[in-house]
């Protein structure tokens, strides 16, 4: 297996400080310019929003769920989330 030498392998953080360091590395290395949130060490948010199988969510500027897709991959309806995203952007004047 060929591995991209630019990739970094990061050990799973064992405390919140390490989790912040890992997130900061990702934000910087990937040039992420959108707000980035960090879950607590109990993964409370991940447990609250998880979907098995995967699921698409859109969180509005007000912090409320603006769109919750059906379980994927068959539930991935990109046209539905696009409509929800346009509605959210319209609310904030973008």
C-alpha positions in Angstrom: 0.0 0.0 0.0 1.4 3.4 -0.9 1.0 6.1 1.7 1.0 9.8 1.0 4.1 11.1 2.9 2.3 14.4 3.6 -0.3 12.5 5.8 0.2 12.6 9.5 -1.0 9.9 11.8 -2.2 11.2 15.1 -2.8 9.1 18.2 -6.3 9.3 19.7 -6.3 12.1 22.3 -6.4 11.0 25.9 -7.5 14.4 27.4 -9.2 17.6 26.3 -5.9 19.5 25.8 -4.7 16.9 23.4 -8.0 17.0 21.6 -7.7 20.7 21.1 -4.1 20.3 19.8 -5.3 17.7 17.3 -8.2 19.9 16.1 -5.8 22.9 15.8 -3.4 20.8 13.7 -6.2 19.7 11.4 -7.6 23.3 11.0 -4.1 24.6 10.2 -2.9 21.8 8.0 -6.2 21.6 6.0 -6.7 25.4 5.9 -10.2 25.1 7.4 -11.8 28.5 7.5 -15.2 27.6 9.0 -15.9 27.5 12.7 -14.6 24.2 14.2 -16.1 22.6 17.3 -14.5 20.2 19.7 -16.5 17.4 21.4 -15.9 16.6 25.1 -13.9 13.5 26.0 -17.2 11.6 26.6 -18.1 12.4 22.9 -21.5 13.7 24.1 -22.2 15.5 20.8 -21.2 12.6 18.7 -23.5 10.4 20.7 -26.4 12.9 20.4 -26.1 13.3 16.7 -24.9 10.0 15.6 -26.7 8.1 12.9 -26.1 4.5 12.1 -25.7 4.2 9.3 -24.4 7.7 8.5 -26.7 10.6 8.3 -26.5 14.1 6.9 -27.3 17.1 9.3 -27.4 20.8 8.7 -27.1 23.0 11.8 -28.6 26.4 11.4 -26.9 29.6 12.6 -29.3 29.5 15.6 -27.8 26.2 16.6 -30.9 24.2 15.8 -31.1 21.3 13.4 -32.2 22.8 10.1 -32.1 19.5 8.2 -31.8 15.8 9.3 -31.4 13.4 6.5 -32.6 9.8 6.5 -30.0 7.0 7.3 -27.5 6.7 4.5 -26.2 5.9 2.1 -29.6 5.5 0.5 -30.9 8.4 2.6 -28.3 10.8 1.3 -30.5 13.2 -0.7 -28.2 15.9 -1.8 -31.0 17.9 -3.4 -32.9 18.0 -0.1 -29.9 19.3 1.9 -29.2 21.8 -0.9 -32.7 23.3 -0.5 -32.3 23.4 3.3 -28.9 25.1 2.9 -30.2 27.7 0.5 -33.1 28.4 3.0 -30.6 28.8 5.9 -28.4 31.1 3.8 -31.4 33.2 2.8 -32.2 33.7 6.5 -28.8 35.2 7.1 -28.8 37.3 4.0 -26.2 35.4 2.0 
